[in-house]
Amino acid sequence: MPKVAPELTDAAVRKLGCGKIQGVGNSSSKKSIGSLCPAYHAVGGVSGLLLCCKPSGARSWVLRTSVYVVRPYGTNGAVF
């Protein structure tokens, strides 16, 4: 079972903003360190429900889920 984030209040959701690029990762990136980038925030209540905050100020809801996941089972029910 995935972890469910604690629910945020209306005021806390309004204060969420976009992220900033950190100095970790591929150094050949074309974006400079400290520039704004989209951020995904778990708002709680529902597992997989995220709020995407973009640098332009736009916000959108994202629901991450899996559809029709097949798990391989052996003849005796053991998982491979």
Number of C-alpha atoms within 10 A of each C-alpha: 4 6 9 14 16 11 13 13 10 9 8 10 14 9 7 16 21 18 16 15 14 11 10 7 8 7 10 7 8 7 11 13 13 11 11 17 15 17 17 19 17 19 22 16 12 14 16 17 19 19 18 18 20 17 15 10 9 11 17 10 13 14 11 10 8 7 6 5 6 6 8 10 10 9 7 6 8 8 9 7
